[in-house]
């Protein structure tokens, strides 16, 4: 057997090989296997990040970590109009209410399948399962329909203060009601006699200045001055009620009640130290005078208005209104009055006295009324408007002065009167409308 020379590797180690050389096919298979192994390693290296991200995402979904957002709009399925005030909630997370346009939004909802609940009084309750994804915004278009509601009747019984006292006081109230008052009125008795007959706790004594004094039985011991009870007539204190008991008509009274000293003191303080007599008339207390329409205003602060005062518009409208009133007033005056050198102020009448006076009033009133209404219309705002009475007075002063100067007869005075009537009166109306205003 012959020996082949040894194979020396690059590192100098020798390997002895006996027998014949390996076949070429075996070398190819070894090379192919090595290439496949290298390819698998490369593919695994490329897919490893994706597999890890997928595993993490799967773990997030499975464990419920991460949040998303649910938003959308709720509309009526019948007319497709937005539904406001619908309560939208994610079970166990958060809730909100739709706005006027039907929109809602809930942030920070944990990912996964969640129950979205909608509740409204007229539309009932609705539940829908939704899937929330990590960092996702789920947009929903929810359509709901009306449902019939069966409501049980609710009876509310409200007690007045008087009825509540009658129920909760625990003792009988010392009062005189309307049937007893009407009976005493038919018999011709006065209030003092009625109280002495119907209120056992009241004592009637002679008061000062010939009047009557009413005190509660047992309020004093022995002799002494009358410890007079206080009197409230429709809630208004009466300083000297001695004459009231004998002069007030019983037909005007609705109810009378006598309060003990303890109850009156608790309700009215020192004024009810000896008791209190409550007298209610059939008209009741006078209502408070309203102030919204500006009746009690003595001036007006224009700073509260949204826009500045429209001087030009008000002057123009009052100018037109005053001119129309002047034309009509002068046309009426021309039928009865004639300017001449004879008579008072150069006037001569052609009508009877009543007609002449009426024409004179119309000559002043028509321009003042027409101009005042026109100025009020031109200066009206959403918050305020001018007053007719101050405007009419201001216009009347200007009209009187203008008429007197006009009928005086002298050229310069007549021209001044014309200017006052045509321009001065609208200026006075504009100024009056600006200063004297009323809230609407």
KABEL-V719593 format. One record per run of one state. SS is the DSSP state (A for helix, B for strand, O for the rest). FROM is the first residue (numbers start at 0). TO is the last residue. If there is no record, write none. Layout:
SS | FROM | TO
SS | FROM | TO
//
This chain:
O | 0 | 5
B | 6 | 7
O | 8 | 12
B | 13 | 14
O | 15 | 22
A | 23 | 62
O | 63 | 65
B | 66 | 75
O | 76 | 80
B | 81 | 81
O | 82 | 85
B | 86 | 89
O | 90 | 92
B | 93 | 96
O | 97 | 101
B | 102 | 109
O | 110 | 110
B | 111 | 119
O | 120 | 122
B | 123 | 131
O | 132 | 135
B | 136 | 143
O | 144 | 159
A | 160 | 167
O | 168 | 173
B | 174 | 175
O | 176 | 176
A | 177 | 185
O | 186 | 189
A | 190 | 197
O | 198 | 200
B | 201 | 205
O | 206 | 206
A | 207 | 209
O | 210 | 210
B | 211 | 215
O | 216 | 228
B | 229 | 232
O | 233 | 234
B | 235 | 236
O | 237 | 242
A | 243 | 246
O | 247 | 248
A | 249 | 251
B | 252 | 258
O | 259 | 259
A | 260 | 271
O | 272 | 274
B | 275 | 280
O | 281 | 300
A | 301 | 303
O | 304 | 309
A | 310 | 335
B | 336 | 338
O | 339 | 342
A | 343 | 345
B | 346 | 348
O | 349 | 351
A | 352 | 378
O | 379 | 382
B | 383 | 385
O | 386 | 386
A | 387 | 405
O | 406 | 409
A | 410 | 434
O | 435 | 435
B | 436 | 438
O | 439 | 439
//
